[in-house]
Amino acid sequence: MVRYFTRRRVRRHYNWKGKQIGFDRKLKTSEYGSLEISVEGLPRTTVISTGQHILIEGEDDDNPFVAKVLKLFGDESGKQKKASVQWYVRVSEIPTGKISLLGREPHPQEVFYYESRSCVDEVDAESIISTVQVKLRGRDLYCRMRLQFKSDSKDTLYVKLSWDMKTFKVLDPVLMEDAAQPTPASTPPRPKSALPPSPPCSPPAAAPVSQGRARRALPTPDPTVMRRASSVAHSRGTMSAGKIGTTEAESLHSASKLSASKCLSAKRRTTPNTPRTPRHITPSIPSRSLPARQPANVLEEARTRLHVSAVPDSLPCREQEFQDVYSFVESKIMDGTGGCMYISGVPGTGKTATVHEVMRCLQHASDMDEIPPFHFIEINGMKMTDPHQAYVQILQKMTGQKATADHAAALLEKRFSSPAPRKETTVLLVDELDLLWTRKQNVMYNLFDWPTRRHARLVVLTIANTMDLPERIMINRVASRLGLTRMSFQPYSFKQLQQIIMSRLNKVKAFEEDALQLVSRKVAALSGDARRCLDICRRATEICEHSAPNPSSTGLVGMSHVMEALNEMFSSAYVTAIKCASVQEQLFLRAVIAEFRRLGLEESTFQQVFVQHQALCRVEGLQPITVSEGLAVCQRLGACRLLLLEPSRLGVQQRVRLNVSQDDILYALKAD
């Protein structure tokens, strides 16, 4: 029979020690000087007094919270016992991206004085575990901690710096002096603690301590040992004394000889023929030998600003949507509650860009202490091989911890379900939500259910391309968790697209007004995709630059350049293949788009698409084809690389995806 070793759960009893030392008439609370903690089954008790450092139960049993007791109080009935504390932060509680601000490797027993107004400073006294010793160290903190690591017990922590959610600062010793000297009213006689006292540690001997990972000095023969051996050997006159002196000299000489041999062997060992490969190799991008080349003319400047990856100074034409998202997230952060918002819209309508702009503004407000601090996390369904990898990415970005999908889901469930006195609001952005769909829909259910927990403090913003995705693919219990807070981004009109291009150019005169209007109208009539509009404008600048006789004196982008770019963009080899396809093949492509829009996904099976194809044939008045003929049509489209087919022998159950954009298919079919 297999035995599992588990941690024994202890039952503690909490009682006030001594008489009350004060009473607050307004809050109707009584103040006490100390609290007595007794463990069931143990004779000893622990007394917690004001000014002591304590350990408080948290999410991690191995690393409980650290705090200093400022005040002990309770209600008139004596049932509720509270403690007002000053928090300390462990290394594991600091965000992973902020640890680099420390400038060194933190010690496992190092804590930081927490200076922030966002956390709750009142805790339940029954969550206190025991006392702990916190020592203040000076500039040689790290070296002393390494020397005293063996002498001090694990209940000893060290503090040198303070942490205010932004930077590390040197801790004022006055704060620690206040902790070491509590007020006389709250200093009752201390009985024996339940924890064994740590042995007194002697100060380390004065020895040169090397900073960082320096090589150890090689052992050398001690000259004092050699002098002492020679003096002892020559000072003895009698036979017995000579024997004693010879014996002592031989022992001392053998010791020096042994140290010399160790020195020789160490020299041989420390000069290897080939250098060792470092264990911790960090990949890095080599620095530029020359600075990036500046744009040579107006067209290059315009092409740089019109790139999709360029972040604009402002986000035009989405002011109302920006205000709605900002108000929703800000209210949740201020109230310390959770919620969900579903954002939908066709591709290229500024959904993700608007949310990123909202997060930048909220982060700036948090840096100015206008709102409490929060943690922003973003995941994208397109970047995951499996929907359950969402758990792994969320846990890693929140805590820096790596785990399997099942273990990460269990840890996140515990984190969002259990209360914590110092928990920040987490804003989670889930892009391409439709790709997280599974058969049981457990991933979506958990993402929408966690914000409804009382102690979660989780705000989830989901983005997808389909407006009615919850009604199409989500079961009732998942759609109900999503809620009714939804927002739809409408496709851009030609005036909005023209305004977006003008704001990107920012007074750079590179296009004629008629050329910009032509691009905006063409794209707005097809899809309203701002990314497609920017790509066409960039290609038009390249055509204009290459057609100019003198590269240094290029003109403005005109109608002819825009028309040539439009023809290239919408007359590619794929568009030509679609135009030259048979009627049944074109109907099959239309059936694929119809099925994708019905499901809200970008993947389907041949059987589902074939049902749509049969319906389209009846609408067009054509004779429906058989299943074998439909499979042949699908295989021909896959051979032309218009479709991506699953390489298997599943037949009607094989999965189908588009290898071209839906805009190209609609443009080619509309032209016919």
PADRENMAR-349268 format. One line per 8 residues: number of its first residue (from 0); their letters; for each residue x, y, z of C-alpha. Coordinates in steps of 0.25 Angstrom, whole numbers. Layout:
NUM = a = X:Y:Z; ... .
END
This chain:
0 = mvryftrr = 0:0:0; 6:13:-4; 7:24:7; 6:39:4; 13:48:13; 4:60:16; 5:73:24; -2:71:38 .
8 = rvrrhynw = -12:82:40; -11:88:54; -22:95:61; -19:108:68; -26:115:79; -25:130:81; -28:138:94; -24:152:98 .
16 = kgkqigfd = -13:153:108; -15:163:120; -24:174:121; -29:184:111; -21:196:109; -31:205:102; -45:206:96; -49:213:83 .
24 = rklktsey = -63:219:86; -66:222:71; -62:209:66; -66:201:78; -53:193:79; -44:190:90; -29:190:89; -20:180:95 .
32 = gsleisve = -5:179:97; -3:164:94; -9:152:88; -7:138:93; -6:126:83; -7:112:87; -6:100:79; -15:88:82 .
40 = glprttvi = -7:76:87; 6:85:91; 8:90:105; 15:103:100; 9:116:96; 13:127:87; 10:142:91; 9:152:80 .
48 = stgqhili = 12:167:85; 11:180:78; 24:183:71; 27:169:68; 29:163:54; 20:151:50; 16:141:40; 2:141:34 .
56 = egedddnp = -5:130:26; -5:133:11; -6:125:-2; 7:118:-1; 9:110:12; 24:110:10; 25:125:9; 15:132:18 .
64 = fvakvlkl = 13:147:18; 22:155:27; 18:167:35; 20:175:48; 9:177:58; 5:191:60; -8:189:68; -16:178:74 .
72 = fgdesgkq = -31:180:76; -45:173:76; -60:176:77; -68:177:90; -72:162:89; -58:157:88; -61:148:76; -54:156:65 .
80 = kkasvqwy = -39:159:67; -32:168:58; -18:173:56; -13:185:49; 1:182:42; 12:188:34; 15:178:22; 28:173:17 .
88 = vrvseipt = 30:167:3; 37:154:0; 45:152:-13; 34:143:-19; 23:154:-17; 30:164:-26; 27:163:-41; 37:156:-49 .
96 = gkisllgr = 40:168:-58; 43:177:-46; 53:168:-39; 64:173:-49; 63:187:-43; 70:181:-31; 83:180:-38; 87:167:-32 .
104 = ephpqevf = 82:153:-28; 73:154:-16; 75:145:-4; 65:135:-1; 63:140:13; 62:155:9; 50:163:11; 46:177:7 .
112 = yyesrscv = 39:188:14; 26:190:7; 22:204:5; 8:205:-3; -6:210:0; -13:199:-8; -12:188:2; -21:185:14 .
120 = devdaesi = -14:187:27; -24:180:36; -24:165:36; -31:155:44; -23:151:57; -26:137:55; -18:136:42; -5:139:50 .
128 = istvqvkl = 4:127:50; 16:130:59; 27:141:61; 39:143:53; 52:151:54; 55:162:44; 69:168:45; 73:181:38 .
136 = rgrdlycr = 86:180:30; 95:191:24; 103:191:11; 109:178:13; 96:171:14; 98:160:4; 112:156:9; 107:156:23 .
144 = mrlqfksd = 95:148:20; 104:137:13; 113:136:25; 102:136:35; 93:126:27; 98:114:35; 98:121:49; 84:127:48 .
152 = skdtlyvk = 71:119:48; 61:119:36; 52:128:45; 62:139:43; 59:149:31; 67:161:27; 63:174:22; 71:186:15 .
160 = lswdmktf = 62:192:5; 48:197:3; 38:194:-9; 28:203:-13; 23:196:-26; 32:204:-34; 46:204:-29; 55:199:-18 .
168 = kvldpvlm = 60:209:-7; 69:209:4; 61:206:17; 61:217:28; 67:211:41; 57:219:49; 46:210:44; 53:197:49 .
176 = edaaqptp = 56:204:62; 42:206:65; 39:192:63; 50:188:72; 45:197:83; 30:196:85; 22:205:93; 22:203:108 .
184 = astpprpk = 7:201:109; 8:189:100; 20:182:106; 15:171:115; 25:161:121; 28:151:110; 26:136:114; 34:125:106 .
192 = salppspp = 30:124:92; 26:111:85; 38:113:75; 52:109:80; 61:121:82; 72:123:72; 86:121:77; 94:134:78 .
200 = csppaaap = 102:136:66; 116:142:68; 121:153:58; 129:148:46; 144:149:46; 150:160:38; 153:153:25; 154:158:11 .
208 = vsqgrarr = 140:155:5; 140:155:-10; 128:162:-18; 121:154:-28; 126:141:-34; 141:143:-33; 150:131:-33; 155:126:-19 .
216 = alptpdpt = 170:129:-16; 179:117:-17; 185:111:-4; 200:115:-1; 210:110:10; 208:118:23; 222:125:26; 219:126:41 .
224 = vmrrassv = 217:111:42; 231:109:35; 238:120:44; 231:113:57; 236:99:53; 251:104:51; 251:112:63; 245:100:72 .
232 = ahsrgtms = 255:90:65; 268:99:69; 264:104:83; 263:90:89; 276:85:96; 273:72:103; 270:59:97; 255:58:101 .
240 = agkigtte = 253:73:98; 259:70:85; 250:59:82; 238:67:85; 243:79:77; 246:70:65; 233:63:66; 226:77:66 .
248 = aeslhsas = 234:82:55; 232:70:47; 217:71:49; 217:86:45; 226:84:34; 217:73:28; 205:82:30; 212:93:21 .
256 = klsaskcl = 217:82:11; 203:77:10; 198:92:8; 209:93:-3; 204:81:-10; 190:85:-10; 194:98:-16; 202:91:-27 .
264 = sakrrttp = 190:82:-30; 180:93:-29; 189:101:-40; 188:89:-49; 173:87:-47; 170:102:-50; 177:103:-63; 169:94:-72 .
272 = ntprtprh = 172:93:-87; 158:97:-92; 149:107:-85; 136:101:-79; 123:105:-85; 115:114:-76; 102:107:-70; 93:120:-71 .
280 = itpsipsr = 94:125:-85; 85:136:-88; 82:139:-103; 84:154:-107; 83:162:-119; 96:169:-123; 96:184:-122; 96:192:-135 .
288 = slparqpa = 110:196:-140; 103:208:-147; 91:215:-144; 78:213:-151; 77:220:-165; 68:232:-165; 58:233:-176; 64:240:-188 .
296 = nvleeart = 52:246:-194; 37:249:-191; 32:236:-197; 41:228:-188; 36:236:-176; 22:233:-180; 25:218:-182; 31:217:-168 .
304 = rlhvsavp = 19:224:-161; 9:216:-169; 14:202:-165; 4:194:-157; 14:192:-145; 16:207:-143; 9:212:-131; 2:225:-134 .
312 = dslpcreq = 1:236:-124; -14:236:-123; -25:226:-127; -35:234:-136; -49:230:-139; -50:221:-127; -52:232:-116; -66:226:-111 .
320 = efqdvysf = -61:212:-110; -48:216:-103; -57:223:-93; -66:212:-90; -54:202:-88; -47:211:-80; -59:214:-71; -62:199:-69 .
328 = veskimdg = -47:195:-65; -45:207:-57; -58:205:-48; -54:190:-46; -40:194:-41; -45:205:-32; -55:196:-26; -46:184:-25 .
336 = tggcmyis = -56:175:-32; -56:166:-45; -64:166:-58; -64:162:-72; -66:170:-85; -67:164:-99; -62:172:-111; -66:168:-125 .
344 = gvpgtgkt = -63:173:-139; -58:170:-152; -43:169:-154; -35:182:-155; -45:191:-147; -36:195:-136; -41:186:-125; -27:181:-119 .
352 = atvhevmr = -21:195:-122; -32:202:-114; -30:192:-102; -15:194:-102; -17:210:-102; -27:208:-90; -16:200:-83; -5:210:-86 .
360 = clqhasdm = -14:221:-80; -18:213:-68; -3:210:-65; 0:224:-66; -11:228:-56; -6:217:-47; 8:222:-47; 3:236:-43 .
368 = deippfhf = -4:229:-31; -18:233:-37; -23:219:-37; -18:206:-29; -7:198:-36; -11:187:-45; -5:175:-53; -8:174:-68 .
376 = ieingmkm = -7:161:-75; -9:158:-90; -11:145:-97; -14:142:-111; -21:129:-116; -14:130:-129; -1:127:-122; -5:115:-115 .
384 = tdphqayv = -4:100:-120; -15:96:-110; -26:104:-103; -21:98:-89; -8:105:-91; -15:118:-87; -14:113:-72; 1:112:-74 .
392 = qilqkmtg = 3:126:-80; -6:133:-69; 1:126:-58; 15:129:-63; 12:144:-66; 5:145:-52; 16:138:-43; 27:134:-53 .
400 = qkatadha = 24:120:-49; 24:109:-59; 15:97:-58; 7:87:-67; -7:91:-72; -15:83:-61; -6:88:-50; -6:102:-54 .
408 = aallekrf = -22:102:-55; -22:96:-41; -12:107:-36; -21:118:-43; -33:113:-37; -27:113:-23; -22:127:-25; -35:133:-30 .
416 = sspaprke = -43:126:-19; -36:129:-7; -35:142:0; -22:150:2; -19:163:9; -10:168:-1; -16:165:-15; -15:174:-27 .
424 = ttvllvde = -26:175:-38; -22:167:-50; -26:171:-64; -26:159:-74; -27:162:-89; -31:150:-97; -30:152:-112; -35:142:-122 .
432 = ldllwtrk = -45:136:-112; -51:127:-123; -38:119:-124; -40:115:-109; -52:107:-112; -52:93:-108; -62:82:-108; -65:83:-93 .
440 = qnvmynlf = -63:98:-93; -56:97:-79; -45:107:-83; -55:118:-87; -64:114:-74; -52:116:-65; -48:129:-71; -62:135:-70 .
448 = dwptrrha = -65:129:-56; -52:133:-49; -56:148:-49; -69:145:-42; -62:140:-30; -62:149:-18; -47:150:-15; -43:148:-30 .
456 = rlvvltia = -41:163:-34; -40:159:-48; -44:167:-60; -45:159:-73; -46:166:-87; -49:157:-98; -47:160:-113; -53:152:-125 .
464 = ntmdlper = -57:155:-139; -72:150:-138; -82:158:-131; -92:147:-127; -80:137:-123; -86:134:-109; -100:130:-116; -93:122:-127 .
472 = iminrvas = -83:113:-120; -84:115:-105; -93:106:-97; -103:113:-87; -94:112:-74; -82:118:-81; -90:129:-88; -97:133:-75 .
480 = rlgltrms = -83:135:-68; -79:144:-79; -90:154:-75; -97:165:-83; -85:175:-84; -82:175:-99; -77:185:-109; -77:184:-124 .
488 = fqpysfkq = -67:191:-133; -73:195:-146; -65:195:-159; -58:208:-163; -65:217:-173; -57:224:-184; -56:237:-176; -51:230:-164 .
496 = lqqiimsr = -40:222:-172; -36:235:-178; -35:242:-165; -27:230:-159; -17:231:-171; -16:246:-169; -13:245:-154; -2:235:-157 .
504 = lnkvkafe = 5:244:-167; 4:256:-157; 6:267:-167; 15:259:-176; 11:263:-190; 13:250:-198; -1:247:-204; -11:255:-213 .
512 = edalqlvs = -24:257:-207; -31:249:-218; -22:237:-217; -25:236:-202; -40:237:-204; -39:226:-215; -32:217:-205; -41:219:-194 .
520 = rkvaalsg = -54:217:-203; -49:204:-209; -45:198:-195; -58:203:-188; -67:197:-199; -60:184:-198; -57:181:-183; -54:194:-175 .
528 = darrcldi = -40:188:-171; -31:199:-167; -19:189:-168; -22:187:-182; -23:202:-185; -9:204:-179; -3:193:-187; -8:199:-200 .
536 = crrateic = -3:212:-197; 11:207:-193; 11:199:-206; 7:212:-214; 19:220:-208; 28:209:-213; 22:209:-227; 24:224:-227 .
544 = ehsapnps = 38:224:-222; 42:214:-232; 35:221:-244; 42:234:-241; 54:237:-251; 62:244:-239; 61:237:-226; 65:249:-218 .
552 = stglvgms = 53:258:-224; 41:249:-223; 27:254:-225; 14:252:-218; 7:239:-219; -4:240:-229; -16:233:-235; -8:224:-244 .
560 = hvmealne = 1:219:-233; -11:216:-224; -18:209:-236; -6:200:-239; -5:197:-224; -20:193:-223; -18:184:-235; -6:177:-229 .
568 = mfssayvt = -13:175:-216; -26:170:-221; -21:163:-234; -11:154:-228; -9:139:-233; -20:135:-223; -30:144:-228; -27:140:-242 .
576 = aikcasvq = -29:126:-238; -42:128:-232; -47:136:-244; -43:124:-253; -49:114:-244; -61:106:-248; -75:110:-243; -76:98:-233 .
584 = eqlflrav = -62:102:-228; -66:116:-226; -79:112:-219; -70:103:-210; -62:115:-206; -75:123:-203; -79:111:-194; -66:111:-186 .
592 = iaefrrlg = -68:126:-183; -83:124:-179; -79:112:-170; -68:120:-164; -77:132:-161; -88:122:-155; -78:115:-146; -70:128:-142 .
600 = leestfqq = -58:120:-145; -48:119:-156; -48:104:-157; -58:94:-160; -60:80:-166; -64:76:-180; -77:70:-176; -81:84:-170 .
608 = vfvqhqal = -77:91:-182; -84:81:-191; -97:84:-185; -95:99:-187; -91:96:-202; -104:88:-204; -112:100:-199; -105:109:-208 .
616 = crveglqp = -107:100:-220; -122:101:-217; -122:116:-216; -115:118:-229; -124:108:-236; -113:98:-239; -113:83:-238; -106:78:-224 .
624 = itvsegla = -94:70:-226; -91:57:-219; -82:55:-207; -71:48:-216; -72:60:-226; -71:70:-214; -58:63:-209; -52:64:-223 .
632 = vcqrlgac = -55:79:-223; -49:81:-209; -37:73:-213; -35:82:-226; -36:95:-217; -26:89:-208; -16:86:-219; -17:100:-223 .
640 = rlllleps = -14:104:-209; -27:112:-208; -31:103:-196; -22:96:-186; -27:81:-184; -24:72:-173; -14:61:-178; -22:49:-174 .
648 = rlgvqqrv = -32:38:-179; -44:43:-171; -52:47:-183; -64:55:-180; -58:58:-166; -45:64:-170; -43:79:-166; -43:90:-175 .
656 = rlnvsqdd = -37:104:-174; -35:116:-184; -21:119:-189; -26:133:-194; -33:144:-187; -48:145:-188; -46:159:-194; -39:153:-206 .
664 = ilyalkad = -50:143:-209; -61:153:-207; -54:163:-217; -51:152:-227; -66:147:-227; -72:161:-226; -63:165:-239; -70:153:-246 .
END
